[in-house]
């Protein structure tokens, strides 16, 4: 991937209302547009707010794997699923920082740390804060996903220097109960409110391919776009079907249907980073390219996303090079 940004002249930004009142029917109408028209609208908005040749890179590390008491139907880290991932202890701070240094050397500008908890305990908070402080000293942005947070925990993470907190809403409010029963939709919104009130940037998105219908997909986008402030990062994940989870036999999503979700996210949340997240391992280069054209401008970089595979770094470099795209932040 090129080290520097090529010359790019962004067109004058058109009048663009940042809306928080999208109806599900309006989002559904976007998803139903003829594909060329949908892509045109998404690309026009993308070009008005971002350099379309620019990709932000994050690396995700599981700092505490397995043994989660939640029953999220897609997740192999749940202790309630057959053949779940074996529970491991929280990683040592020095080991996490060693991984962060590798990520920075490989070109990541943000280091994300995920722990399979319902909510962190006091002793966990001390260790995670030390990790955040250490990653910040490396000159990287920091992101964590630790489950539910109360307001005091969010404030403490902010004091440690946390830049982003990831907490996905996963799907539409109506379909949520089919995927998770151990944590309510409102509890997810409460955590996001605590994070936002603490002054931490929000990373929040969802998953496509969990058996939801088209209305649920529109409902997911509407729920994200109607938050009081749009998430700064919006990861759109393609379900990774893992044996031992209730969704192991879920139907595959047609690639163009997934691209449509990226485009709808870009149109409804013009200034958010839309992240092409889990599931890239099962996408060919052409599908990923269409996602970039639809407005995705962030990816996870590295061989694993928590417990599931991610494309090899060399493949990502080759694809972005072939497209003439460059990365933000730290050059490769």
Number of C-alpha atoms within 10 A of each C-alpha: 18 14 14 14 15 13 7 9 8 12 11 9 11 10 7 10 8 14 15 17 14 17 16 19 13 15 23 19 12 22 22 13 12 9 15 9 11 20 23 14 17 25 21 19 23 26 19 18 17 18 19 21 19 19 21 22 23 24 25 23 21 20 24 21 23 22 20 25 16 20 20 24 19 25 26 28 27 25 19 16 22 12 14 19 18 13 15 12 11 16 16 13 17 12 11 20 20 11 16 28 16 12 22 21 13 17 22 28 22 27 27 24 24 20 25 26 20 15 18 18 10 9 8 13 16 14 14 24 19 17 26 28 17 20 27 19 12 12 13 23 20 23 25 25 21 21 20 21 23 15 16 12 19 23 19 15 25 20 15 17 20 24 20 27 28 24 22 21 22 24 27 24 15 13 19 19 15 13 18 16 13 12 15 14 18 11 13 17 16 16 19 29 18 19 27 20 13 18 15 22 21 23 25 23 25 21 23 24 21 25 17 17 13 13 16 20 24 25 24 27 28 25 21 25 28 16 15 12 14 23 24 17 22 29 28 26 21 23 25 23 21 18 15 17 21 19 20 17 13 15 12 14 14 9 16 13 15 19 27 22 23 29 31 26 30 27 25 26 27 24 18 24 24 30 28 23 24 24 20 20 16 14 13 10 15 11 16 17 16 19 24 27 21 29 31 32 26 22 22 26 25 21 15 18 20 20 15 15 16 20 19 13 15 9 11 18 17 13 17 19 13 10 13 14 21 23 23 19 17 18 17 16
